[in-house]
Amino acid sequence: MDTDAFIAVHRPQWDRLRELTRRRTLDAADVGELLSLYQETSTHLSTVRSTNPDPALVSWLSLLVHRARLRITGARTPLWKHARTFFWEDLPAALYEARWTVALAAAVFLLSTVVTGVYFGMDPTARELVIPQDQQRQLAEEDFVSYYFEGEASGFAAQVWTNNAWITVQAVVFGVTGFWPLVMLVQNGLNIGLSAGVMSAYGGLGTFFVYILPHGLLEITAVLVGAGAGLRTFWAWVRPGPVPRLWALSRASRALITVAIGLVPVLLVAGFIEAFVTPSGLPPALRIAIGAVAWLAFMVFMLGRGRQVHREGVSGDLSEELVGASVATAG
């Protein structure tokens, strides 16, 4: 089939269908014409798909047919159903698909944290080269704990949420570079490891965990997920698989946006815990337990629910009708 000739013959019908779908009101004649053009364009789409699957044309006709169908049926999905689909299907699917790059991000972060913590905890000379001894004692005895009591709790929660969101956004946006999330993970691992080493050297390792674990389990996991999702876009660019490189990158980027939006409430919960639970007068074990429950709930959502919807074919990407159909191409 000659694609250019096919487009030249049928383009007036498609343009007319697009015009009718955009009109605010339709009379009886317009409705009849809309139905007729919808049927004809659906046939054209099937013909293109089966004879000469031009990706651009298939995508454009798929979207046109989808819009015409919505106009004919008058179907409107309530906002709450869109929200439910996003948070209960698309988000866990997107999180689950990024699980291996998230595991890589976690390994990089944990390795840098543990190595740094052990090194600075055992080598006083190395610690003093980075932080003078009097500042080390100040950090261990006062500054580390007093940080969590700065200002009014709600304002502190907002500050924490904004800061963590900014770190996560950097990992998401610059993930396609491949190196930026890794640099960010190593840098944060070094900072936390240094604090742990100083606290350990002055007998405050227990205090360190009491004030880090309640919010840190969920907060750090959210940052790792953002970094892992960003790395997944890089991998889609490097190894696109059987589809064109731009298609693979576009698909990974759309799922990345889903993850970025979904992490907003997760970071909000982490900020709330850091502001109201971490510095509270609750027993240390209870504070850590609250953080552990929030973290476990997120992991069950990501891996448990994510695996379930992944098996059902949900990928976290937009539907084919909105994105356009994927077709096989030679070469």
C-alpha positions as CSV (number, residue, x, y, z in Angstrom):
1,M,0.0,0.0,0.0
2,D,1.2,3.5,-0.9
3,T,1.0,5.3,2.4
4,D,1.3,8.8,0.9
5,A,-1.5,8.1,-1.6
6,F,-3.7,6.6,1.2
7,I,-3.2,9.7,3.3
8,A,-4.0,12.0,0.4
9,V,-7.2,10.2,-0.4
10,H,-8.6,9.9,3.2
11,R,-7.1,13.0,4.9
12,P,-10.3,15.2,4.3
13,Q,-12.4,12.6,6.1
14,W,-10.0,12.5,9.0
15,D,-9.8,16.2,9.3
16,R,-13.6,16.4,9.2
17,L,-13.8,13.8,12.0
18,R,-11.3,15.7,14.1
19,E,-13.4,18.9,13.6
20,L,-16.6,17.2,14.7
21,T,-15.0,15.7,17.8
22,R,-13.9,19.2,18.9
23,R,-17.3,20.9,18.4
24,R,-19.1,21.8,21.6
25,T,-22.6,21.0,20.2
26,L,-23.7,18.7,17.4
27,D,-27.1,18.6,15.6
28,A,-28.7,15.4,14.3
29,A,-26.9,15.6,10.9
30,D,-23.6,16.1,12.6
31,V,-24.1,13.1,14.8
32,G,-24.9,10.9,11.8
33,E,-21.8,12.2,10.0
34,L,-19.7,11.6,13.1
35,L,-20.8,8.0,13.4
36,S,-20.2,7.4,9.7
37,L,-16.7,8.9,9.8
38,Y,-15.8,7.1,13.0
39,Q,-16.6,3.7,11.4
40,E,-14.7,4.6,8.2
41,T,-11.7,5.8,10.2
42,S,-11.7,2.7,12.3
43,T,-11.5,0.7,9.1
44,H,-8.7,2.9,7.8
45,L,-6.8,2.2,11.1
46,S,-7.2,-1.5,10.7
47,T,-6.0,-1.4,7.1
48,V,-2.9,0.6,8.0
49,R,-2.1,-1.7,10.9
50,S,-2.4,-4.8,8.8
51,T,-0.8,-3.7,5.5
52,N,1.8,-0.9,6.1
53,P,2.1,-0.2,9.9
54,D,3.6,3.3,9.7
55,P,4.2,4.2,13.4
56,A,3.3,7.9,13.1
57,L,0.1,7.3,11.1
58,V,-1.0,4.5,13.4
59,S,-0.5,6.6,16.5
60,W,-2.4,9.6,15.0
61,L,-5.3,7.5,13.8
62,S,-5.5,5.6,17.1
63,L,-5.8,8.9,19.0
64,L,-8.4,10.2,16.6
65,V,-10.6,7.1,16.8
66,H,-10.3,7.2,20.6
67,R,-11.5,10.8,20.8
68,A,-14.4,10.1,18.4
69,R,-15.4,7.0,20.4
70,L,-15.5,9.2,23.6
71,R,-17.6,11.8,21.8
72,I,-20.1,9.2,20.5
73,T,-20.5,7.3,23.8
74,G,-20.4,10.4,25.9
75,A,-18.4,8.4,28.5
76,R,-16.8,10.4,31.2
77,T,-14.6,8.8,33.8
78,P,-15.0,10.4,37.2
79,L,-11.9,12.0,38.7
80,W,-11.9,9.6,41.6
81,K,-11.7,6.6,39.2
82,H,-8.7,8.2,37.5
83,A,-7.0,8.7,40.9
84,R,-7.8,5.1,41.9
85,T,-6.4,3.7,38.7
86,F,-3.2,5.8,39.1
87,F,-2.5,5.0,42.7
88,W,-3.7,1.4,42.8
89,E,-2.6,0.2,39.4
90,D,-0.2,2.4,37.5
91,L,1.9,3.6,40.4
92,P,2.7,0.1,41.9
93,A,3.3,-1.3,38.4
94,A,5.8,1.5,37.6
95,L,7.5,1.0,41.0
96,Y,7.7,-2.7,40.5
97,E,9.2,-2.4,37.0
98,A,12.0,-0.2,38.4
99,R,12.8,-2.8,41.2
100,W,16.2,-3.9,39.8
101,T,17.6,-0.4,39.3
102,V,16.2,0.6,42.7
103,A,18.2,-2.4,44.1
104,L,21.3,-1.1,42.4
105,A,20.7,2.3,43.9
106,A,20.3,0.8,47.3
107,A,23.5,-1.2,47.0
108,V,25.5,1.9,46.0
109,F,24.0,3.9,48.9
110,L,24.4,1.3,51.5
111,L,28.0,0.4,50.4
112,S,29.1,4.1,50.6
113,T,27.3,4.6,53.9
114,V,28.7,1.5,55.7
115,V,32.3,1.9,54.4
116,T,32.3,5.6,55.3
117,G,30.8,4.9,58.8
118,V,33.3,2.2,59.6
119,Y,36.3,4.1,58.3
120,F,35.5,7.3,60.2
121,G,34.3,5.5,63.2
122,M,37.6,3.7,63.6
123,D,40.1,6.3,62.4
124,P,40.3,9.4,64.6
125,T,42.9,11.0,62.3
126,A,40.6,10.7,59.3
127,R,37.7,12.2,61.3
128,E,39.8,15.2,62.4
129,L,40.9,15.9,58.8
130,V,37.2,16.4,58.0
131,I,35.7,17.7,61.2
132,P,37.8,19.3,64.0
133,Q,37.6,17.4,67.3
134,D,35.7,20.0,69.2
135,Q,33.0,20.1,66.4
136,Q,32.9,16.3,66.5
137,R,32.0,16.4,70.2
138,Q,29.5,19.2,69.6
139,L,27.8,17.1,66.9
140,A,27.7,13.9,69.0
141,E,26.5,15.6,72.3
142,E,24.2,18.3,71.1
143,D,23.9,19.2,67.4
144,F,22.7,15.8,66.0
145,V,19.7,15.6,68.4
146,S,18.9,19.3,68.5
147,Y,18.4,19.4,64.7
148,Y,15.1,17.5,65.2
149,F,13.8,20.1,67.6
150,E,14.4,23.2,65.4
151,G,11.3,25.4,65.2
152,E,7.7,24.5,65.1
153,A,6.9,21.0,64.0
154,S,4.6,21.7,61.1
155,G,7.1,24.2,59.6
156,F,9.9,21.7,60.1
157,A,7.9,19.0,58.3
158,A,7.3,21.3,55.4
159,Q,11.0,22.1,55.2
160,V,12.0,18.4,55.3
161,W,9.4,17.5,52.7
162,T,10.6,20.3,50.3
163,N,14.3,19.3,50.7
164,N,13.6,15.6,50.2
165,A,11.4,16.3,47.2
166,W,14.1,18.4,45.6
167,I,16.7,15.6,46.1
168,T,14.3,13.1,44.5
169,V,13.5,15.4,41.6
170,Q,17.2,15.8,40.8
171,A,17.5,12.0,40.7
172,V,14.4,11.7,38.5
173,V,15.2,14.5,36.1
174,F,18.9,13.8,35.7
175,G,18.6,10.0,35.8
176,V,18.9,9.8,32.0
177,T,22.6,10.9,32.4
178,G,23.4,7.7,34.3
179,F,26.0,9.2,36.6
180,W,24.0,11.9,38.4
181,P,21.9,9.6,40.6
182,L,25.0,7.6,41.4
183,V,26.9,10.7,42.5
184,M,24.0,11.8,44.6
185,L,23.7,8.4,46.3
186,V,27.4,8.3,47.1
187,Q,27.4,11.9,48.4
188,N,24.4,11.2,50.7
189,G,26.0,7.9,51.8
190,L,29.2,9.7,52.7
191,N,27.3,12.3,54.7
192,I,25.3,9.8,56.7
193,G,28.2,7.5,57.1
194,L,30.4,10.4,58.5
195,S,27.7,11.3,61.0
196,A,27.4,7.6,62.1
197,G,31.1,7.4,62.4
198,V,31.4,10.5,64.6
199,M,28.4,9.4,66.8
200,S,29.9,5.9,67.2
201,A,33.3,7.3,68.2
202,Y,31.7,9.2,71.0
203,G,29.4,6.5,72.2
204,G,26.3,7.8,70.5
205,L,25.6,5.1,67.9
206,G,22.4,4.1,69.6
207,T,21.2,7.7,69.6
208,F,22.1,7.9,65.9
209,F,19.8,5.0,65.1
210,V,17.0,6.2,67.4
211,Y,16.8,9.5,65.5
212,I,17.5,8.2,62.0
213,L,15.4,5.0,61.7
214,P,11.9,6.3,62.4
215,H,11.7,8.5,59.4
216,G,14.9,7.4,57.6
217,L,13.6,4.0,56.5
218,L,10.8,5.5,54.4
219,E,12.6,8.7,53.5
220,I,15.8,7.1,52.2
221,T,13.8,4.4,50.4
222,A,11.8,7.0,48.6
223,V,15.0,8.7,47.5
224,L,16.4,5.4,46.4
225,V,13.3,4.7,44.4
226,G,13.6,8.0,42.6
227,A,17.2,7.4,41.8
228,G,16.4,3.8,40.6
229,A,13.6,5.1,38.4
230,G,15.9,7.7,36.9
231,L,18.6,5.0,36.2
232,R,15.9,3.0,34.4
233,T,15.5,5.8,31.8
234,F,19.3,5.7,31.3
235,W,19.2,1.9,30.8
236,A,16.2,2.2,28.4
237,W,18.4,4.7,26.4
238,V,21.5,2.4,26.4
239,R,19.7,-0.9,25.9
240,P,16.3,-0.2,24.2
241,G,15.7,-3.9,23.4
242,P,13.6,-4.8,20.3
243,V,11.9,-1.4,20.0
244,P,13.4,1.9,18.6
245,R,15.6,3.8,21.1
246,L,13.2,6.8,21.3
247,W,10.2,4.5,21.9
248,A,12.0,2.8,24.8
249,L,13.1,6.1,26.3
250,S,9.6,7.6,26.0
251,R,8.0,4.6,27.7
252,A,10.5,4.7,30.6
253,S,10.1,8.5,30.9
254,R,6.3,8.2,31.2
255,A,6.6,5.6,33.9
256,L,9.2,7.8,35.5
257,I,6.7,10.7,35.8
258,T,4.3,8.2,37.4
259,V,6.9,7.3,40.0
260,A,7.8,11.0,40.6
261,I,4.2,11.9,41.3
262,G,3.6,8.9,43.5
263,L,6.6,9.7,45.7
264,V,5.1,13.0,46.7
265,P,2.7,11.6,49.3
266,V,5.4,9.1,50.4
267,L,7.9,11.9,51.2
268,L,5.1,13.8,52.9
269,V,4.5,10.9,55.3
270,A,8.2,10.6,55.9
271,G,8.4,14.4,56.6
272,F,5.5,14.0,59.1
273,I,7.2,11.2,60.9
274,E,10.5,13.2,61.1
275,A,8.7,16.2,62.5
276,F,6.2,14.6,64.9
277,V,7.5,11.1,65.7
278,T,11.3,11.2,65.6
279,P,11.6,14.0,68.3
280,S,8.6,12.9,70.3
281,G,8.7,11.6,73.9
282,L,7.6,8.1,72.8
283,P,9.8,5.2,73.8
284,P,12.6,4.7,71.2
285,A,11.4,1.2,70.3
286,L,7.9,2.6,69.5
287,R,9.3,5.4,67.4
288,I,11.3,2.9,65.4
289,A,8.3,0.6,65.1
290,I,6.2,3.4,63.6
291,G,8.8,4.1,61.0
292,A,9.2,0.4,60.3
293,V,5.4,-0.1,59.8
294,A,5.3,2.8,57.3
295,W,8.3,1.4,55.5
296,L,6.9,-2.1,55.3
297,A,3.6,-0.8,54.0
298,F,5.4,1.0,51.2
299,M,7.4,-2.1,50.3
300,V,4.3,-4.3,50.3
301,F,2.7,-1.7,48.0
302,M,5.7,-1.6,45.7
303,L,6.6,-5.3,45.5
304,G,3.4,-7.1,46.5
305,R,0.8,-5.0,44.8
306,G,3.2,-4.1,42.0
307,R,3.9,-7.7,41.2
308,Q,0.1,-8.4,41.2
309,V,-0.7,-5.7,38.7
310,H,2.4,-6.4,36.7
311,R,1.2,-10.0,36.1
312,E,-2.1,-8.5,34.9
313,G,-0.2,-6.6,32.2
314,V,-0.2,-3.1,33.8
315,S,3.1,-1.4,33.1
316,G,2.6,2.1,34.6
317,D,2.6,3.6,31.1
318,L,-0.3,5.4,29.4
319,S,-2.9,3.4,27.5
320,E,-2.3,2.5,23.9
321,E,-5.3,4.7,22.9
322,L,-3.6,7.8,24.4
323,V,0.0,7.0,23.4
324,G,-0.7,5.3,20.1
325,A,-0.2,1.7,19.1
326,S,3.2,0.0,19.0
327,V,3.9,-1.7,15.8
328,A,6.8,-3.9,14.6
329,T,9.2,-2.4,12.1
330,A,12.1,-3.9,10.2
331,G,15.7,-3.0,10.9
